[in-house]
Amino acid sequence: MARRKIGLVIVGGLGDVCLTRKYSAFYGTDLSSKFDILSIIDIYNEIRVKNEGEIDDLFKYIKKEKIKGKFESDIEIILKNNLLNSINYIKIDKDNPKLPDKFFENIEEDDIIDISTPNKFHLGLAKQVLEKHGNLVIEKPIVNSLEDLIELESLLKNISLNKRKIMDAEHYSHYGNVKKYLQDFKLISADVVRGYGLGKVKKIELTIEEKEDFVNERNREIIEVERSGGGIWMDTGIHAIAFLRNMGAKIDYSSVEAQPYKSHDEIIQDEKYGETGIEVSFDIKSGEFFSDKCRAEIKVSKCCSLQNKKFVIDYDNGKVEIDIPNRTIHSFNRKGTPIFDYYGYGDAFYHVFDDMRKSIIHDEEPLTSIDKAIWNVRDIFLIYSKAKKLKKLEYGEHRFSSFPTPKVEITNNSRK
């Protein structure tokens, strides 16, 4: 008898984003009635995962060394129990991860394979799935180099997907408030008879500043160029690029200006690490929803004194403020009078997987489709190519509200 639920396989399933975000989106929500987590694939020996006496020590190690977010204790209990009793576990090589051929024997037509590994492994694993079967969710960015992007595009042109769905897990687009804004984008611009009457967009300010340093190994890995393909622009700036693409904004590439920075934090001064902050600006091509002189300004960074994640869109007749952490939208007219307020419910990764589920069932394109994901990566590298020389900040120098980070003793353990 066929499974009622959609099967889910998570490659890199014992990593940061899965433990701190994705499993919380499944366990304790109605997604648990719609999905079965069939398999988790990672680099640890099976005995450490499938032995009751070993799994506690493994999770202690992972929580101390490998994750930066909060791993909820109740989710940990559920996950451990399921790993011991119901979820299949497969070990793959940490330097050359490959899915065993027998793995695909249990993958059914609607099942999803989620690739949550370091960026450098995305293409190889995606190729295996595309050449076999299964739907794909790939962590952003989908690949970590232009060469890989070209290879992926070539592969997609030469295979038949047969209604299979591919999307990247660009979760900012799936925050409830961001998704609501994108859904109502035309309505907000339309005249007061048909909408909110704000007119055309004349300026866009996208800020993603995080109050985090690089003591944590996970944070160092996201700016390690070989693993990630770039620094903070590749890891986090892609959220800003994706937001603009989902608005329908088109970049005037001739107008791009970009200045990358690197924090004075001693532990990441090695050239193998990319930028920790960047300022990017460019013109948006005019059109039905964008004015003749619309400019986008983006600031992305870590090592800030305050966390600030806010998207502000100025219109001819007012503005919209999207507060990412608070999940709110506030809209004002030119006089500053509130027009509408909205609170976005549900975790972003809940919406990522529910969007994929609906796309499979209704044969529709996901919000963060593979075509959009490819263009987002292309834009990231194009802007890198336009960037000025990396500026290294002196100790105590402020940029993006950055604060003097504590000096960290570099040991073998901190570099592993």
matplotlib code that plots the C-alpha trace (Angstrom):
import matplotlib.pyplot as plt

x = [0.0, 1.4, 2.4, -0.2, 2.4, 5.2, 8.5, 11.4, 15.1, 17.5, 21.2, 23.3, 20.4, 22.6, 23.8, 22.9, 20.0, 18.2, 18.7, 17.9, 15.2, 13.9, 13.0, 11.1, 9.0, 8.0, 7.6, 4.8, 3.1, 0.7, 3.5, 4.0, 0.7, 1.8, 5.4, 7.4, 11.1, 12.3, 16.1, 18.8, 22.2, 25.3, 29.0, 28.9, 29.4, 26.1, 26.9, 27.0, 23.5, 21.8, 23.3, 21.4, 24.6, 26.4, 23.8, 23.7, 27.5, 27.2, 24.5, 26.5, 29.5, 27.3, 25.6, 29.0, 31.0, 28.7, 25.6, 25.1, 21.3, 19.1, 18.3, 15.1, 15.2, 11.8, 12.8, 16.0, 14.2, 11.8, 14.6, 16.8, 13.9, 13.0, 16.6, 16.9, 13.5, 12.1, 14.3, 16.8, 20.4, 23.0, 26.7, 28.4, 32.0, 32.7, 35.0, 33.3, 29.6, 27.7, 24.3, 24.4, 22.5, 20.3, 19.1, 16.9, 15.1, 12.9, 12.3, 8.8, 7.5, 6.4, 9.2, 11.5, 15.3, 16.6, 20.3, 21.5, 25.2, 28.0, 27.6, 30.5, 28.7, 25.3, 26.0, 27.4, 24.5, 21.9, 23.2, 22.8, 19.1, 18.4, 19.9, 17.7, 14.4, 12.8, 11.9, 14.7, 15.0, 18.5, 19.8, 20.7, 22.8, 22.1, 25.8, 29.0, 30.6, 29.8, 31.3, 28.9, 26.1, 26.8, 27.1, 23.7, 22.0, 23.4, 22.2, 18.7, 18.5, 19.3, 17.0, 13.3, 12.0, 8.7, 6.8, 9.5, 9.9, 13.2, 13.5, 16.1, 15.4, 15.8, 13.8, 13.6, 11.0, 9.0, 8.7, 5.0, 5.3, 7.7, 5.4, 2.4, 4.1, 5.1, 1.5, 0.0, 2.7, 0.5, -2.4, -0.1, 0.9, -2.6, -4.7, -7.0, -10.0, -8.3, -5.7, -3.7, -2.6, 1.1, 2.1, 5.5, 8.5, 11.2, 13.8, 14.5, 16.7, 17.5, 19.4, 20.6, 22.9, 23.6, 25.1, 27.4, 31.1, 33.2, 34.1, 31.6, 32.9, 29.6, 29.9, 33.5, 32.4, 29.8, 32.5, 35.1, 35.4, 36.2, 33.2, 30.7, 31.8, 32.1, 31.7, 28.7, 27.4, 27.1, 25.6, 23.2, 23.1, 21.4, 18.3, 18.2, 18.7, 15.9, 13.5, 14.1, 13.6, 10.4, 9.2, 9.9, 12.7, 15.3, 18.9, 20.6, 23.9, 25.9, 25.0, 26.3, 28.5, 29.8, 32.3, 33.1, 34.6, 36.3, 36.0, 39.1, 38.3, 41.7, 40.3, 39.1, 42.0, 43.3, 42.6, 40.6, 37.8, 35.7, 34.1, 32.0, 30.1, 29.3, 27.4, 25.8, 23.7, 22.3, 19.5, 16.3, 15.0, 11.9, 8.6, 5.0, 5.8, 9.2, 9.9, 12.4, 15.0, 14.5, 17.7, 18.2, 20.7, 21.7, 23.8, 24.7, 27.1, 28.0, 29.8, 27.3, 26.5, 22.8, 20.8, 18.9, 17.0, 14.6, 13.4, 12.1, 10.4, 9.7, 6.8, 5.6, 2.8, 4.2, 6.4, 6.3, 8.6, 9.1, 10.7, 12.2, 12.7, 9.4, 7.5, 5.6, 4.7, 3.9, 2.6, 2.3, 1.0, 3.0, 1.8, 3.0, -0.5, -0.7, -2.5, -2.2, -0.3, 0.3, 1.8, 3.2, 2.5, 4.4, 8.1, 9.8, 10.9, 7.4, 6.4, 9.3, 8.2, 4.5, 5.1, 7.0, 4.2, 1.5, 3.7, 4.0, 0.3, -1.0, 1.9, 2.7, 6.0, 7.4, 7.9, 11.7, 11.9, 15.1, 15.0, 14.9, 17.6, 19.9, 19.5, 20.1, 23.4, 24.4, 23.6, 25.7, 28.7, 28.1, 28.0, 31.2, 32.9, 31.9, 33.1, 35.9, 38.9, 38.2, 38.7, 40.0, 38.7, 41.1, 40.5, 37.9, 36.9, 33.1, 31.3, 27.7, 27.6, 30.4, 31.9, 35.3, 35.1, 37.0, 40.4, 40.2, 43.1, 43.5, 43.9, 43.9, 40.4, 39.1, 40.4, 39.3]
y = [0.0, 3.4, 5.8, 8.5, 11.1, 12.6, 11.1, 13.3, 12.6, 15.1, 15.1, 16.8, 16.3, 16.6, 20.1, 23.5, 24.6, 21.2, 20.9, 24.5, 25.2, 22.4, 19.8, 22.3, 23.0, 19.4, 18.1, 19.9, 21.3, 19.9, 19.1, 15.9, 14.7, 15.5, 14.3, 11.3, 11.8, 8.6, 9.0, 11.3, 11.3, 12.7, 12.2, 10.4, 6.7, 4.8, 3.4, 7.0, 7.6, 4.2, 3.2, 4.5, 4.7, 6.8, 9.2, 11.4, 12.0, 12.7, 15.3, 16.9, 17.3, 18.7, 21.2, 22.4, 22.6, 22.6, 24.7, 28.4, 28.5, 27.0, 23.3, 22.9, 20.2, 18.7, 18.5, 16.9, 14.2, 13.5, 13.4, 11.0, 8.7, 8.6, 8.1, 5.1, 3.6, 4.7, 7.0, 5.3, 6.6, 6.6, 7.7, 9.5, 10.6, 14.1, 15.0, 13.3, 12.7, 10.4, 8.8, 5.0, 3.6, 1.4, 4.6, 5.5, 2.1, 3.4, 6.9, 7.3, 9.7, 12.5, 12.2, 15.1, 15.0, 18.0, 18.9, 20.7, 20.2, 22.8, 24.7, 23.0, 19.7, 20.9, 20.2, 16.7, 15.6, 17.4, 15.7, 12.3, 13.0, 14.6, 11.6, 9.3, 10.5, 12.5, 16.2, 18.5, 21.2, 22.6, 25.0, 28.4, 29.1, 26.2, 26.1, 27.8, 28.8, 30.1, 26.9, 24.8, 27.0, 26.5, 22.7, 22.7, 24.7, 22.4, 19.3, 20.8, 21.5, 17.9, 16.0, 15.7, 16.5, 14.9, 17.2, 16.9, 20.1, 21.8, 24.8, 26.4, 26.8, 30.6, 31.0, 34.8, 34.8, 32.3, 34.4, 35.1, 38.9, 38.8, 36.4, 38.5, 41.6, 39.7, 38.4, 41.9, 43.8, 44.8, 45.7, 48.0, 50.0, 50.1, 53.2, 53.6, 52.3, 49.0, 48.9, 50.9, 53.7, 53.9, 54.2, 53.2, 52.2, 54.9, 53.4, 50.1, 49.7, 46.1, 45.6, 42.3, 43.1, 40.3, 40.6, 37.6, 37.1, 34.3, 32.4, 29.8, 27.3, 27.4, 31.2, 30.7, 28.0, 30.3, 32.7, 30.1, 30.6, 27.0, 25.7, 28.4, 30.1, 33.5, 35.5, 37.0, 38.3, 34.8, 33.4, 36.2, 38.8, 36.3, 36.8, 40.5, 39.5, 36.9, 39.5, 41.9, 39.1, 38.1, 41.7, 41.7, 44.2, 44.1, 45.2, 47.8, 46.0, 49.0, 50.9, 48.4, 49.7, 47.4, 47.7, 44.6, 44.7, 42.3, 42.5, 42.9, 39.6, 37.8, 34.4, 35.1, 37.2, 34.3, 34.8, 31.6, 33.6, 36.1, 39.4, 39.8, 42.9, 44.5, 47.6, 47.2, 49.6, 49.7, 51.2, 49.3, 49.4, 51.5, 49.8, 49.5, 49.3, 51.0, 54.7, 56.1, 56.8, 53.8, 52.8, 49.7, 49.9, 46.7, 46.3, 42.9, 42.1, 40.2, 41.6, 44.4, 46.0, 45.6, 43.1, 44.9, 43.0, 45.3, 45.9, 49.4, 50.2, 53.8, 54.6, 57.8, 58.0, 56.4, 53.5, 49.9, 48.5, 44.8, 43.8, 40.3, 39.2, 40.6, 39.1, 42.4, 44.7, 48.4, 50.7, 54.4, 57.1, 60.3, 62.0, 59.0, 57.8, 54.0, 52.3, 48.6, 46.4, 42.7, 39.9, 36.9, 33.6, 30.3, 29.5, 30.2, 26.6, 25.5, 27.5, 26.3, 22.7, 23.4, 25.4, 22.4, 20.1, 22.2, 22.6, 18.8, 18.2, 20.9, 20.8, 24.5, 26.3, 26.9, 30.5, 30.0, 28.0, 26.6, 29.3, 32.1, 30.4, 30.2, 33.9, 34.8, 33.0, 34.7, 38.1, 37.4, 36.7, 39.5, 41.9, 40.3, 41.1, 44.8, 45.1, 47.3, 45.9, 44.2, 46.7, 45.2, 47.1, 48.1, 47.1, 49.4, 50.8, 51.0, 49.9, 48.6, 49.4, 46.9, 46.6, 45.5, 41.7, 39.9, 38.5, 34.8, 32.4, 30.4, 26.8, 23.6, 23.0, 26.3, 25.8, 22.2]
z = [0.0, -1.0, 1.7, 2.4, 3.4, 1.4, 2.2, 3.2, 3.1, 4.6, 3.4, 6.0, 8.5, 11.6, 10.7, 12.1, 10.0, 10.4, 14.1, 15.0, 12.4, 10.1, 12.6, 14.7, 11.5, 11.3, 14.8, 16.7, 13.6, 11.2, 8.8, 10.8, 9.4, 5.9, 5.8, 6.9, 7.6, 6.1, 6.2, 7.6, 5.9, 7.4, 8.0, 11.4, 11.9, 12.2, 15.6, 17.0, 15.7, 16.1, 19.5, 22.6, 24.5, 21.8, 20.5, 23.6, 23.3, 19.6, 20.2, 23.0, 20.6, 17.8, 20.1, 21.4, 18.2, 15.2, 15.7, 16.5, 17.0, 19.7, 19.5, 21.4, 24.1, 23.2, 19.5, 20.5, 22.4, 19.5, 17.0, 19.0, 19.6, 15.9, 14.8, 17.2, 16.2, 12.8, 10.7, 8.5, 8.8, 6.1, 6.5, 3.7, 3.2, 4.5, 1.7, -1.3, -0.3, -2.5, -2.2, -2.5, -5.5, -3.2, -1.5, -4.5, -4.4, -1.6, -3.1, -4.4, -7.0, -4.7, -2.1, -1.5, -1.0, 1.0, 0.5, 3.6, 3.2, 2.7, -0.5, -2.3, -2.2, -3.6, -7.3, -6.9, -4.8, -6.9, -10.0, -8.5, -7.7, -11.1, -12.9, -10.8, -9.3, -6.5, -5.9, -4.7, -2.0, -2.0, 0.7, -0.6, -2.6, -4.8, -6.0, -4.9, -8.2, -11.7, -13.1, -11.0, -12.1, -15.8, -15.2, -13.4, -16.2, -18.8, -16.9, -16.5, -20.2, -21.1, -18.8, -18.5, -15.0, -15.6, -13.3, -10.6, -8.5, -7.6, -5.3, -3.0, 0.6, 0.5, 3.7, 4.0, 1.1, 3.2, 6.4, 6.8, 6.6, 3.6, 1.7, 2.5, 1.1, -2.1, -2.5, -2.0, -4.0, -6.9, -4.5, -2.5, -5.6, -7.1, -6.8, -3.8, -5.7, -6.5, -3.7, -1.2, -3.5, -2.7, -6.4, -7.7, -5.7, -5.7, -3.2, -1.5, 1.6, 2.6, 5.8, 7.3, 10.2, 12.7, 16.2, 15.9, 15.8, 14.5, 17.6, 16.5, 13.9, 12.1, 11.5, 10.2, 7.8, 6.1, 5.0, 4.2, 0.4, -0.6, 1.3, 0.6, -2.6, -0.9, 2.3, 3.9, 0.6, -0.8, 2.4, 3.5, 0.7, -1.5, 0.7, -0.5, -4.1, -3.9, -2.3, -5.2, -7.8, -6.1, -6.3, -10.0, -9.7, -12.5, -11.8, -14.0, -13.9, -15.3, -12.1, -9.5, -6.7, -4.0, -1.1, 0.9, 4.4, 6.8, 10.6, 12.6, 14.4, 14.4, 13.8, 10.3, 8.9, 6.8, 3.1, 3.0, 4.6, 2.7, 3.6, 6.8, 5.6, 2.3, 1.1, -2.3, -4.4, -7.9, -10.0, -10.5, -14.1, -14.4, -15.1, -14.1, -10.4, -10.2, -10.7, -13.2, -10.5, -8.2, -6.3, -4.2, -1.2, 0.6, 3.8, 5.0, 7.8, 11.0, 14.1, 14.7, 18.0, 17.3, 15.2, 12.4, 9.8, 8.1, 4.5, 3.8, 0.6, -0.2, -2.6, -4.3, -1.7, 1.4, 2.5, 3.8, 6.6, 6.9, 10.2, 9.7, 13.3, 14.6, 11.5, 11.0, 8.1, 8.8, 6.0, 6.1, 3.7, 3.0, 6.1, 8.3, 9.0, 9.2, 6.3, 7.4, 9.8, 9.5, 11.6, 9.7, 11.4, 11.1, 10.8, 7.5, 7.0, 7.7, 4.7, 2.6, 2.9, 2.7, -0.4, -1.9, -0.9, -2.5, -5.6, -5.9, -5.3, -7.7, -10.2, -9.7, -9.6, -6.1, -4.9, -4.7, -8.0, -9.5, -12.3, -9.7, -7.7, -10.7, -11.4, -7.8, -7.8, -11.1, -9.6, -6.5, -8.6, -11.0, -8.0, -6.7, -10.0, -9.6, -6.0, -4.9, -3.1, 0.2, 3.1, 6.4, 9.4, 12.1, 15.7, 17.1, 13.7, 13.3, 10.2, 10.1, 13.9, 14.4, 17.8, 19.0, 19.2, 21.9, 20.8, 20.4, 20.8, 17.6, 18.4, 16.4, 17.7, 16.5, 13.0, 12.5]

ax = plt.figure().add_subplot(projection="3d")
ax.plot(x, y, z, "-o")
ax.set_aspect("equal")
plt.show()
